[in-house]
Amino acid sequence: MSGQRNLTPLFQPGSIAVIGASSNPVSISGRPLKYLKQGFDGEIYPVNPRYESVQGLKCYPSIKDVPGEVDTALIGVGIQRLFPILEECADKGVKSCIILSSGFAEADQEGETYQKQLKEFADRTGIAVCGPNCIGVVNLPLKALASFSPVFEHAAYQTGKVALVSQSGALGHGMFTIAQEAGVGFNYIISSGNEVDLTAGDYLDFLVDDPDTDMILGYLEGWRDGKRFFDLAARAKEKKKPLVFLKVGKSQVGQKAALSHTAALTGSNATYGTVFRQMGVVEAGDLDELIDYAVGFLPKKYPKGGNLAIVTASGGAGILTADKAEEYGLNVPELEGETRRKLEEIIPSFGSAMNPVDITGQVLNDPAMFKKAMNTLLEDPDIHMLAVMLATSSGVLAEQLANDIADVATSTAKPVFAIWSSSFKFANPGPQTLQERGVPCYQSHGRACRVMGALYRYSEFLCSETPTGKEIGRAETAAALEILQQSSGNLGEYSAKKVLQHYGISVTREIIATARDEAVMVAEQIGYPVCMKIESPDILHKSEAKAIKLNINNNKEAALAFEEVLANARSYKPEAVINGVLVQEMVSGGQEVILGVNNDPQFGPVILFGLGGIFVEILQDVSRRVLPLSKAEAYRMIREIKAYPLLVGARGKEVLDVDALADALVKVGQLASDLEGEMAELDINPLLVLPDGQGVKVVDALMIRGNNT
């Protein structure tokens, strides 16, 4: 969107003109008029020169003949008639337009020309344009159904404070109907179409600040402005508005052009997931998950910890739930003390008060046992969430149990989830009762635990500090920039390390030698053992070129190594510019890790961390963050990888300098932010993490200039 548009007339219109209105109530141009007549209290203006009245309403020959102001014009005419009508809308002072018409960039090259023309119109006039090629914008509480979607053929729908932004019209409205069946009430449904003017970001911008919206669901195929997303997500966090997104079309195309190892591990697919996790977005894997999350987050109850209590009448179901809970990051602690004593007074002797709490089939004789057990568990300050398991209960008993569960759930600030593992439609009013009373209820143990795990992580996110980069000190940016700008191409190891040194990052002692005797003299100066590597901006992977020799222990070995490294490099790439052979100290001990940066086209610099060797090559055990990066976030990155125990003394290994590693991550993050326009990729591989208190040291590095992407 060019500039800031006022979206209130689009979201909360007082008057709507339907241009191209049809007397056929089931046609694309007739449905919106039919839907608006179902209850919209604002002014409705059908516009069509062929009719004097349409569906019982006075019809106007053109928008300029409409007597009052028009907040929104819903336009459903052929593309050939569209642009003269748009100019009339501008002359009339129409505040927003929803363009249903298709045939733009989604069609052919001629359509792309039309789309550019439409973009120019929106920028010139300042009219907020939704679409084209969209289904419309709906405000359910106002009954402003400015859409032709068939889902509104029946006027019965549930309103609420959940908004849906979808980059697929038909799929978005299909999601709406399924969510309605699950008890999710909506206020706004937006089909964004081709986003020639208003984008998903613009709609989210409005909804994050809208006091009548508590949660935002999104179906996203792409995102136009990655940096803007961080501001939106930070504001949503401040207002405790969950963002629940289903992202599709995660392209891997960018990885094909990657020149460094880091770039191959930070493609668009990985970056979206990184951004979502970092900014607290709840990412759904499919439509079912999206709706499951919406149901679970509706009560707006966020746990203060990850301890889950499970109460069930089936021991097997309790065990299954405990397994799934731990799979999704929750704890199922054993109960003790006063809580356990009270439970033992409630349940039969052949039950279990350990957690899962098994009250056994005796619930059939004493249904109140569930309620008593639930209250006892929720009184325990060390229990943060509660899952209630039911199976085959039906009829009057199911109704009673459901109301008991709802009574407890609505009286506590702790999240309570029900798992009713029987058909929701087979003589079982229980799930329907829970849904009506706002208690999240699922048929599947896995689905319920997945949502509870997400709820716990979101609660942790709300309590975390949003990275701002404010704690990062400034470095010698000008000196680093000078090194980059003096290079005509990529920076080899020697020059890349010089840049890193300007940011206070420790590197190996090394000197470039251009002759055999010089290499021997330098090796003696540094002190054996040493290694030798080709220094060339054109040979990015030395091992592949066999242009590296390790553990050189004397002058004779040094002379032979120099000749061999140089010969192999020239054979591998005869046209390569060779600056010499790098003679470098051998560093032993510690643990090799990889640390790097790649510039994502949408979100900017992405920093990556992982252990070297098999952990990166095969297991891809890495963590990623989009900048800025705080020290606290750097520690979280380090702890996130599965191999983290190797850094802190697992299995008798020495404890390594994790603090220095976190500091290096922060400094590389600052470097990447400062040099974003000049540096496309950075690969520090390996970075050696030394024993605790001894710091870290860059052993090898590669820097790709920005103009080489």
N, C-alpha and C positions, 0 to 999 in steps of 0.2 A: 504494500500500500504506500502510495506517495503522500507524505504528510499524515496528519491525524484526522480521521473522519469521526463525526459524531454518530455512534451506533445506536443511541437510544431510540431514534425513530424506527430503526430496523427491528430491534428486539421488543420494543414496547410501543407499537404504532397506535395512534389514535384514529388514523384513517388509512384505508388501503384501496388503491385503484387496481382493478384487474383488467389489464390491457390485452385485447384479443379474447375477451370473455365470450364463452359459448353457451348456447341454450341447451346443449347436450350435457347433462350433469355427470356423465361418466367419461367425458373426453378430458384430455390434458388441460384444455383451457376452460372446461366447464366445472371440473371438480373443485378448484379453489373457491369458486363462488358458492358452490353448494356447501362446502365446509364452513366458510365464513358465516353463512346464514344460520348455521346451527347454534350460534350463541355469541358471536363477536359483537360487543357493544359499541364499537367505533363506527365511523362512517365507511360504507362500502360503495365504491363507484365502479360499476361495470363500464368498460370502454370498448366500443366496437361500432364502426360507422354503418354496419349492416342492420343493426337492430335499434328499435326505440325502447324496448325493454328486454331484459334477459333474466330468466328464472324469477320473474315477479318483481325485479328491481328496475328502476329507470336507468336506461343506458345512454351514454354520451358518445358522440361521434369521434371525439379526440380528447386527449388529456387536458388540452387548453380550455375545453368547454366545461370541465368539472367545476362546480361552484365553490368548493372549499379548498383548504390546504390539503396536500397529500404527503403523508409521512413516508409511505412505501408504495412503490409501483411494482406490481407483479406482472411481468411481461412474458407472454407466451405466443409470440408471433414468429413467422419465418425470418431467417437471417437477412433476407433481402429487404424486408420492411422495417428491420429493427432500428437502424441508425437514424432515419428521420424521426421516428417516435422518441428516441432518446433525446434528440435535440429539443423536441417539444417538451419533454420532461424537464430539461434544464431551464427552458424559458418559463415553465410553470412554477419552478422553485421546488420540485419534488426533492425530498431529502435523501431517499435511498431507493435503489432498484434491485429487484430480484429477477434475474434473467434466466428463465427456464430454457430458452432456445438453445439448440445444439447446432453442430456444424462448424465449430471453431477449431482450435488447435488439435483437438482429439480426432478430427476428421481427415484433413489433408493440408497441403501447402496453402491453398486458397483460404482455408479456415484459419491458418496461422496469421495471415494478413488481416483477416477480420478481427482476430484477437488483439493484435497490436493496435488496430484502430479503436477497439473498445477500451484498451488500456489508456490510450491518449485521451479519449473522452472523459474517463474517470479522473485523470490527473488534471485536465483542463477545467472541469466543472466543479470538482470537489464532491460530487455525489458519491455516496457509499454504494458500491456495486457488489452484489453477491452473485457468484456464478462467473460465466454462463454455464450451461449444461449442468444445472443443478435441479434438485427436487423442491427446494424452498427452505424457508425459515419459519419455525413454529413456536409460538408462545402459548403453551397449553392452559395456564391459569386464565389468560385473557381470551382464550379460544380464538386467538389470531392464527388460524391455520392457513398460512400463506404457502400452500403446497398442493401438489396434485397426487401425493402418495395415496395409494388405495387403503392404507392402514387406517385412514380416518373416515372410511365409509360408515363405520359405526361410531357414534358419538361417545360411547362409554369408554373412558380411559382414566387412569389414575394420575393425578398431579402430585407434584412434590418439589424437592429442591435439588434435583439432579439434572445437570445439563449434558447434552450429547453433541459433540462436534465430529462430523464424519466427512472424510474425503471420498466416500462412496455413498451415493444417495440411496440406492435401493438396499444395500447391505445395512446402512445405518438405520433405516426405518424397520428393517427386519429385526435388528438388534433391539429396537425399541419395543416391538411387540413381545419378544421373548422376555425382556426385562420386566415388562408389565405383568406377565404371567408369574414372574418370580416376586412380585410385590414392590418393584422399584417405581416410584413416582417421579415424573419429569416436569420441569418447567420449560426448558428450551430444547429444541432439536434443530440443528443447523446442518444443512447439506451445502458444502462449500464449493462444489463443482470445480471448474478450471482455475479458480482463484486468480482471475485476471487483475483484480484490485484487492479486495479483502481476502486475507489468508487465514489459515487456521490460527496463526498467532494473533491476528486481530480479534477474532472471536474469543480466544482464551483471555486476551487482555481485558475485554469487557467483562467476561464471566468471573474472573478472579476478583474483580472489585465489586461485583454485583451482590448486594446484601441478601438477595433471595436465592442465591446458589450456594449449596453446601459441598457439592462434589461435582467433578467434571470428568465425564467419560470421553475418550477420544479414539476414533479409528483413523490412523495416520498412515499415509503412503510415503510422505516426504515432508521435509520441513525447510522453509525458505531461509530463515535467519537464525542460525544456531546460537549466536551470542545473545540474541533477544530472549531465547528460551530460559536462560539462567535467571534473568530478571523476573520473568513470569513465575518460574518455579519457586524462587525465593519469596515472592509476594504470596503465593499460594501457601507456602509453609507458614509464613507469618500469620495468615488468617486461618490456618488449620483446615485448608480445603484440599482433600486428597485429589490427586490427578491419577486417573486409572486409564492407561493407554494400551491399545492393541496396535503395534507397529508392524506393518508388512512391507514387502519389497526391499528387504535389507540387502542392498547391492554389494557384491564382492568385486565389482569392476575396478574400483580404485586400487585393489591389491595387485593387479596385473602390472601396474606401472611402478610398483615399489622398487626402489633401488637398495634399500637397507633391510636388514632382518626385522628391525622394529616396525617398519612400515607394513611388512607382510603380516604382522600380528595385530595391527591397529586399523583394520579396514572399516568401512562404513558400518557393517553389521556389528562389529564389536563396539564401535564408538557410541551408537545409539544405546546399547545396553549399559555401557559405562555411564553415560550422561543420565539415564533414567535412575540407575542405582545411586549415583552421586547426589542427585537432586530430589530424591525421595519419591520419584514417580513409580507407581505400582504397575509393573508391566505384565500384561496378560499374554498367554501363549496362543489363545484362540477365543472365540466368542463366548464359549461356556465359562471360561475363566474370568473374562471381563465382567460377566453378569454375576458370577459367584462373588467376586471382589466387591461389586457394587452392593450386593445384599449384605455382606459382612461388615462393610464400612458405614452403612446407613445409620446405625444407632449412635455414631460419633463417640464411641467409648474406646479410649486408648489405654492399653495396659501399662502399668508402671514397671513391668518386668516380664520375663519369659517363662515363669513357672505356671504350668497348667495342671489343674486338678480334673480328673475324669470320674464321673459317677455313672454307673451302668447296672443293669439287671442281668447282664451277660458277661461272664468272665472273658470269653473269647473276643467279644467285641471290644472290651476294654483293652486287651493286649494289642489288638490290631490298631486301635486309636493311639495307644502309647508309642507303638513303632512308627506310625506316620507322623506323630507330633515331633519326635526326635529327628526324623528325616527332614522336617521343615524348620528346624532350628529352635524348637521349644524344649523346655525341661519338664520332666514329669517326676518331681521329687517325692521321696517316700515321706509319708506323714508321720508326725510324732507329737509328743506332748499332749496338751489339752485338746487339740483338734482330734487326734487319734482316739483319746479317751471318750470324747463325746460321740464319735462315730461308732465306737464299739457298743455304746449303749443303745444306738438306733438300729443297727443292722443285726441280723441273726448270727449266731456263733459260727455257722458254716459259711458266712460271707467273708469279705476281706476289707479291712480299713487301711490298706497300705498305700493305695493310689497306683493304678485305678481302684476306685472304691466300688466293690461289687456288693450290691444290696440283695442280689439273687432274685429268684422268681417270687419271693415273698411279697414283692410289690403288688402282686395280684390280690393278696389278702389285705394289704395295708398300703394303699397308693400314697398316703401322706409321707411314707419313708423317703421318697425322692426329695420332697420339699425340705424336710428336716435335714437331710444330708447336704443338700445344696447350700442351705443357710449356714450350716456349720463350716463348710469349706470356705465360703466367701468371707466369713468372719476372720479367717486366718490371714494376717498381714503378709505372710510369705507366699500366698496364692494370689496370682495376678489375673488368671483367666480360668473359666470353667467350661467344660464340655459335658453335655448330658447325652447319654446313649439310650435310645429306645429302639425296639425292633418290631415285634408283631402286634403290639397293642392296637386295638381298634374300638370303634363304637363309643359307648359312654365312658369307658375307662380312658380311652385315648383323649377324649375331650377334657376329662378331669386332669390328667397328667399334663396336657398342654397348658391348661390354665394355671396349674400350680407352677410350672416352669416359667411361664410368662410373668406371674406374680413376683417371683423371685428375681427374674432378669430385669424387670422394670424398676425394682427397688434398690438396685446396686449400681455403682459407677464402674464396676468391673465387667468386661465383656463376657457374655454367656452365649454359647453356641449349642444348638441342638442337632443331633444326628439321628434321624428317624429312618432306619434302613428297611423300609418296606414301601410298597407302592403308595404314592401320595393320593391316588384316585380310588383305591380299593377299600371301600367301607372304612375310611380312616380320616376323621375330621381333625386329627391332631395337628398335622403340618399346616393345614389351612388356618387353624386357630393361631398357631405361632406366627405365621406370616402376617395375619391381620393385626396381631398385637406387637409386631416389630421385633420379633426374636429371630435372628438368622438360623435357618433350618436347612440341612442338607441330607440327601440320601446316602452320600458316600463319605466314609471316614477320611479318605485322602483329600477330597475337595474341601471339607471343613478344616482340616489341619493345614492345608495350603493357605487358606484365607487367614486363619489365626496366626500362622507364621508371618504372613505379609503385614498383618495388623501390628504385630509386635515390632517388626523392623521399621514400620512407618512411625510408630511411637518413639522408637529410639532416634529416628531421623528428626522428629520434632524437637527432641531435647538436645540435639547435637549443634555444634557451632557451624554455621555456613561458611565455607572457605572464602576468604576475601583477599588473601595475599598480603594483608597489612603487616603481618609480623615478619615478612621477608625483607632483609636488608638489601639496599641497592649495591650494585657492583660496578666494575669498571667497564660499563657498557660501550663507551666510546672506543676504548682500546680494542675490545673484542670485535666491534664493528669494523674497525680499520683492517684487522686481519682478514675478515670475511671479504671486504670490498676490494682488497688488494689481490684477491685470488680470482683468476679468470674462470675457474671451474670449481669442482668439488674440492673439499679440504681433506688431504690425507691425514694419517695419524698424527704426525708431528705438529702440523698447523692446528688441527682440531684440538689437540691437547693444550696448545697455547691459549686458545679461546677459553677452554675449561679452567685453566689456571687463573685467568682474569676474574673468574667467578669464585675463586677460593677453593677449587676442587683439586685435591692432591693427585699428581700424576707420577709415573715412573721417571727416574733419571735416565736421560738418553741424549745422544748426539748423532747428527747425520754425518756419515763418512762417504766421500765420493771416490776414494781410492783404497786399494787393498792395504797398503802400509798404514794409511790413516786409520782404517778400521781397526787394525791391530793395536795401534797406539791408543785409540779411544777405549777399546776393550780393557787395556791395562789400566787406564785412568779411572774407568768406572769400577773395575774390580770384578774378577771372575767369580761365579759364572755369569755369562751374559747371553742375550739372544740377539739375533739379527733379522731384520724384516725389510722388505722393499718399501721405499717411501715414494709413492706415486699416487696422484689424484685420479689416475685412470685405471688403477688396479684396486678395486674396492674390496675384494675378498682374497687375502694373501694366501690362505691355506689352499684354496682352489688352484692358485697359480704356482703352488709349491715354492713360494717366495718368502719363507720364514724358516729359521733354524733356531732351535731351543737348546739350552744347557751346553753352551760353548765354554770349555774349561781352560783353554790355554791359547797361546799365540798361533800355533800351527792350525788348530781347529778354527780359530778366528779367520785366518787367511783363506782357508778352504771354504768356510761358510760364506764369506763375502762374495767370492767368485761364483759359488753355486746359486746363491740367492739372486744375484744380478743376471746370470745366464737364464735361469728359469723364468724370471720376469720378462726378459726380452723375448724368449721363445713363446711364452703365453700370450703376450700382446706386443708385437713388434712396434706398433705405432704409439705406444704409451709414452707419456712424458715421465721420465724417471729423475727424481731429485737426488737420489743416492740410496744408501743403505742405512737404516736406522739401527744403531747399536744401543742396546737397552739393558738395564739391570734385570736380572731374574729375581722375581719376588715369589717367595714360597709361603705356605701356610694359608690359613683362612679359607674362604669360600668364594668361588667365582659366581657373580650374578650378572645379569644383563639389565641395562638401564638405557632407555631411549625415548625419542620424541618423534612424532609424525604430525604433520599439519592436516587435520581433517577439513575438507572444503566447507563444511557447514559450521562446525563447532570450534575450529581453531586448533591450537596445539594440544595433542594428547600425549601424556607421559605414561610410560610402561615400565614395569619392574617384574623381574622373575629370576629364579636361579638358572644358571647356565646349563649347558649340556642337554641331557635327555629331558630335563624338566621343561625346557623351552621347545626343543626340536620335536619331541614326540608327544609329551603330555600337555604342552602349551599351558603350563601352570604359571599364569601371569596375572597381574592386577593392573588396572588402567585407571587414569583419572584425566578429566579435562581441566585445564588450568583456569584460575589460580589454585595453588596448592599450599596449604598451611602445614606446619610441622605436625599437628595432630592428625591431619589427613594422610600425611606421609607414613606415620606409624600404622594407620589403619591399612594402607596399601601393603605394607610389609607383612602385617599379621594375616592378611587376606589369603595369601598363597598357601597351598596345602603343605608345601615343604618348609614352612616357617619354623617348625621345631628344630630343623637342622641349624638354624642361626642362633638358637638360644640354649644349646647344650643337650639336645636330645641324645639318648643312647650313649652317654658318656663323652660326647663330642665337646670341644671347648666352646665357651660362650663367646660370640663374636660382637663386634662393635656396632650394634644395631642403631645406637644414637647417631653415630657418624654416618651410617647409611641413610637414615632419615634426613639428616642435614644435607647430604649430597642430593637427595631427591628434591628437596626444597630449592637448592641452588640451581639445579638443572631446570627446574620449573621456572625459576626467575629468568634464567638465560633464554629459555624458549619463548617466554612472553616478550622479553626485550627484543629478541632477534626474529620475531615471527615473520616479518616481511622479507628477511634476508636468508633465513635457514628453513629448508623444507623438511629435512630429516636429520636426526642425530642418533648414532648407534654407539653406545659405550659397552663394548663386549669383548673381554670381560671387564667388570669392575671388581676388584678384589676386596672383600670385606675381611679385615684382619681381626685378630683376637681383641677382646674388649679392652678399650683404652688406647688401641694402636691406630684407629682410624680406618680409612679406605684408600684405595689407590687405583687410578685408571690405568689399565694395562694396554688397552687398545681402544681406538675411537675412530669414527668416520662421520663426516659432516657433509650433507648434501645441500648445495646452494638452492635458494628459492626459485631461481630461473631454470632449474633443471627438472621441475616436476611436470 
